[in-house]
């Protein structure tokens, strides 16, 4: 059993070193601001530091961190939407549009359930089965979300052409 119980400094440092870059990239796909993505990831680690938790193994640890980061990013996004901030417009207009940035902007604009699956598959290289384990979903559901996410991306990108 892997433990972050009582949030020991050694454990938190290991988790930050191991997962922070990936979690930051994941949060950034859901949020328009790098600062918000950093805050979301930091809050996940702060939660562990303050409350601690136990994990069955390293895979469970990683899956928990990914889910917690997606939830925090979703919370940040909801707060921003409540303030009527056009996140997708801001994300696309903040930097010069090129193909990679336009694609990432389109991934950010997808509904969360599709965006998370698309990001984890295409940007982080996870298989459908691995994404299913990370998100607590059947692999078939992940496949459906990938298919629908790709369809929506295609529609979004054709409209922008």
C-alpha positions in Angstrom: 0.0 0.0 0.0 1.3 3.4 -1.0 0.5 6.1 1.6 0.3 9.8 1.6 -1.1 9.6 5.2 -0.5 12.7 7.2 1.0 14.2 4.1 4.6 13.6 5.0 7.0 16.0 3.3 8.9 13.2 1.7 5.8 11.6 0.2 4.5 15.0 -1.1 7.9 15.8 -2.6 7.9 12.4 -4.4 4.4 13.0 -5.7 5.2 16.5 -6.9 8.3 15.4 -8.7 6.6 12.4 -10.3 3.3 13.8 -11.4 3.3 17.6 -11.3 4.2 18.2 -15.0 1.6 15.7 -16.3 -1.1 17.1 -14.0 -0.3 20.7 -15.0 -0.6 19.8 -18.7 -3.9 18.0 -17.9 -5.3 21.0 -16.0 -4.2 23.3 -18.7 -6.4 21.5 -21.2 -9.4 22.4 -19.2 -8.5 25.9 -18.2 -7.5 29.0 -20.2 -4.9 30.3 -17.8 -1.6 28.7 -16.9 -2.0 30.3 -13.5 -5.4 28.7 -12.9 -3.9 25.3 -14.0 -1.1 25.7 -11.5 -3.5 26.7 -8.8 -5.7 23.6 -9.4 -2.7 21.2 -9.3 -1.4 23.0 -6.2 -4.7 22.6 -4.4 -4.7 18.8 -5.2 -1.3 18.5 -3.5 -2.3 20.8 -0.7 -5.3 18.5 0.0 -2.9 15.5 0.2 -0.6 17.5 2.5 -3.4 18.5 4.9 -5.5 15.4 4.9 -3.4 12.6 3.4 -4.8 9.5 1.9 -3.8 5.9 1.3 -3.5 4.3 -2.1 -3.6 0.6 -2.9 -0.6 0.9 -5.2 1.2 3.3 -7.6 -1.5 2.9 -10.3 -4.3 3.9 -7.8 -2.1 6.9 -6.6 -1.8 8.1 -10.2 -5.5 7.6 -11.0 -6.5 9.5 -7.9 -4.3 12.4 -8.7 -5.6 12.6 -12.3 -9.2 12.5 -11.2 -8.6 15.0 -8.4 -6.9 17.4 -10.9 -9.8 17.0 -13.4 -12.3 17.8 -10.6 -10.4 20.8 -9.4 -9.9 22.1 -12.9 -13.7 21.6 -13.5 -14.4 23.6 -10.3 -12.1 26.5 -11.5 -13.8 26.4 -14.9 -17.3 26.5 -13.3 -16.3 29.5 -11.2 -15.0 31.3 -14.3 -18.1 30.5 -16.3 -20.2 31.8 -13.4 -18.4 35.1 -13.8 -19.3 35.0 -17.6 -15.7 34.7 -18.8 -15.5 33.5 -22.4 -12.7 30.9 -21.6 -12.5 29.4 -25.0 -12.3 32.8 -26.7 -9.7 34.0 -24.3 -7.7 30.8 -24.8 -7.7 31.1 -28.6 -7.1 34.8 -28.8 -4.4 35.0 -26.1 -1.8 33.6 -28.5 -1.3 33.7 -32.2 -3.3 30.9 -33.8 -1.3 28.0 -35.3 -2.5 24.5 -36.0 -1.3 23.1 -32.6 -2.7 25.9 -30.6 -6.0 25.8 -32.5 -6.3 22.1 -31.9 -5.5 22.5 -28.2 -8.0 25.3 -28.0 -10.6 23.0 -29.6 -9.8 20.2 -27.1 -10.2 22.7 -24.3 -13.6 23.7 -25.7 -14.9 20.1 -25.7 -17.2 19.0 -22.9 -15.1 17.7 -20.0 -16.0 14.1 -20.5 -14.7 14.1 -24.1 -11.9 16.5 -23.5 -10.3 14.4 -20.7 -10.4 11.3 -22.8 -9.0 13.0 -25.9 -6.2 14.7 -23.9 -5.2 11.6 -22.0 -5.2 9.5 -25.2 -3.6 11.8 -27.7 -1.4 14.1 -25.5 -0.4 11.7 -22.8 -0.4 8.5 -24.8 -2.7 6.3 -22.7 -4.7 3.4 -24.1 -8.5 3.2 -23.8 -8.1 0.6 -21.1 -5.6 2.7 -19.1 -7.9 5.8 -19.4 -10.7 3.6 -18.2 -8.8 2.6 -15.1 -7.6 6.2 -14.4 -11.1 7.6 -14.7 -13.0 4.7 -13.3 -14.9 3.9 -16.6 -15.3 0.9 -18.8 -12.9 0.9 -21.8 -15.9 0.8 -24.1 -17.2 4.1 -22.6 -13.7 5.6 -23.1 -13.8 4.5 -26.7 -17.2 6.1 -27.2 -16.0 9.3 -25.6 -12.9 9.3 -27.9 -15.1 8.8 -31.0 -17.5 11.5 -30.0 -14.7 13.8 -29.0 -13.0 13.3 -32.4 -16.3 14.0 -34.2 -16.8 17.2 -32.3 -13.3 18.3 -32.9 -13.7 17.7 -36.6 -16.8 19.8 -36.6 -15.2 22.6 -34.6 -12.1 22.7 -36.8 -14.1 22.6 -40.0 -16.2 25.6 -38.9 -12.9 27.5 -38.2 -11.5 26.9 -41.7 
